[in-house]
Amino acid sequence: MKVPEWTKPAIWGAVAGAVALSIIGFGWGGWMLAGTAEKVAKEQSQAAVVAALTPICIKQSEEDPQRNVQLAALEAESNWQRRDKLMDIGWATMPGSDQPNRAVAAACLEQLAELFNK
């Protein structure tokens, strides 16, 4: 059986095209492996949950009769201890839960920080 002489360059061209397509697709085209897609989906879902729960934290702070005292205590804490203090206060503990949510506490502090700067 005789193989045409254009076969070898065609195969090398196909291999080079596949490599180039993979580099472009994964580098700039937004392609990703299943594990990466799962990680991205998990991060996005956690961010969505935090965004949905942060207003509850703010609302709980507004309804707290000791709000001004608690805000003063938060402001007195150092920046890296404020999240733990907010969790101790209970504003980051969602209704139906016994444990505060650290990510919600951090997001809630970002919004409450506007009160500290006034």
C-alpha positions as CSV (number, residue, x, y, z in Angstrom):
1,M,0.0,0.0,0.0
2,K,1.4,3.3,-1.0
3,V,0.7,6.4,1.3
4,P,0.4,9.7,-0.4
5,E,3.2,12.2,0.3
6,W,0.9,14.8,1.7
7,T,-0.1,12.5,4.6
8,K,2.8,13.3,6.9
9,P,2.4,17.2,6.6
10,A,-1.3,16.8,7.0
11,I,-1.0,14.8,10.3
12,W,1.6,17.3,11.7
13,G,-0.7,20.2,10.7
14,A,-3.6,18.5,12.5
15,V,-1.5,18.0,15.6
16,A,-0.3,21.6,15.6
17,G,-3.9,22.8,15.1
18,A,-5.1,20.7,18.0
19,V,-2.4,22.1,20.3
20,A,-3.1,25.7,19.2
21,L,-6.8,25.2,19.6
22,S,-6.3,23.8,23.1
23,I,-4.1,26.7,24.1
24,I,-6.4,29.3,22.8
25,G,-9.5,27.6,24.1
26,F,-8.2,27.0,27.7
27,G,-6.2,30.2,27.8
28,W,-8.6,32.8,26.3
29,G,-11.7,31.0,25.3
30,G,-13.1,30.2,28.7
31,W,-12.8,26.5,28.5
32,M,-12.1,24.6,31.8
33,L,-11.9,21.2,33.1
34,A,-14.7,19.7,35.2
35,G,-12.8,20.1,38.5
36,T,-12.2,23.8,37.8
37,A,-15.8,24.3,36.7
38,E,-17.0,22.7,40.0
39,K,-14.7,24.9,42.0
40,V,-15.9,28.1,40.2
41,A,-19.5,27.0,40.7
42,K,-19.0,26.4,44.4
43,E,-17.3,29.8,44.8
44,Q,-20.1,31.6,43.0
45,S,-22.8,29.8,44.9
46,Q,-21.2,30.7,48.2
47,A,-20.9,34.3,47.1
48,A,-24.6,34.3,46.2
49,V,-25.5,32.8,49.6
50,V,-23.5,35.5,51.4
51,A,-25.0,38.2,49.3
52,A,-28.5,36.9,50.2
53,L,-27.8,36.6,53.9
54,T,-25.9,39.9,54.5
55,P,-29.2,42.0,54.5
56,I,-30.5,39.7,57.3
57,C,-27.4,40.5,59.3
58,I,-27.9,44.2,58.7
59,K,-31.6,43.9,59.6
60,Q,-30.7,42.0,62.8
61,S,-28.3,44.8,63.7
62,E,-31.0,47.4,63.1
63,E,-33.5,45.6,65.3
64,D,-31.0,45.1,68.2
65,P,-32.0,47.3,71.1
66,Q,-28.3,47.5,72.1
67,R,-27.3,48.5,68.6
68,N,-25.4,51.7,69.5
69,V,-23.5,49.9,72.3
70,Q,-22.7,47.0,70.1
71,L,-21.5,49.3,67.3
72,A,-19.3,51.2,69.7
73,A,-17.8,47.8,70.9
74,L,-17.2,46.8,67.3
75,E,-15.5,50.1,66.5
76,A,-13.3,49.7,69.6
77,E,-12.0,46.4,68.4
78,S,-9.0,46.1,66.1
79,N,-9.8,45.5,62.4
80,W,-8.9,41.8,62.5
81,Q,-11.0,41.1,65.6
82,R,-14.2,42.9,64.5
83,R,-15.5,39.9,62.6
84,D,-15.2,37.6,65.7
85,K,-16.8,40.3,67.8
86,L,-19.7,40.6,65.3
87,M,-20.1,36.8,65.4
88,D,-20.1,37.0,69.3
89,I,-22.8,39.7,69.2
90,G,-25.0,37.3,67.1
91,W,-25.9,39.4,64.1
92,A,-24.2,36.9,61.8
93,T,-26.2,34.0,63.2
94,M,-29.0,33.4,60.8
95,P,-32.5,32.5,61.9
96,G,-32.7,28.7,62.4
97,S,-29.0,28.3,62.9
98,D,-27.0,28.0,66.1
99,Q,-23.6,29.0,64.5
100,P,-22.6,32.4,63.0
101,N,-21.5,32.5,59.4
102,R,-18.0,33.9,59.1
103,A,-18.4,35.0,55.5
104,V,-21.7,36.8,56.3
105,A,-20.0,38.4,59.3
106,A,-17.2,39.8,57.0
107,A,-19.7,41.1,54.4
108,C,-21.9,42.6,57.1
109,L,-18.9,44.4,58.6
110,E,-18.1,45.9,55.2
111,Q,-21.6,47.4,55.1
112,L,-21.5,48.5,58.8
113,A,-18.0,50.0,58.2
114,E,-19.8,53.0,56.6
115,L,-21.2,53.8,60.0
116,F,-17.8,53.8,61.5
117,N,-16.6,56.4,59.0
118,K,-19.3,58.9,59.7
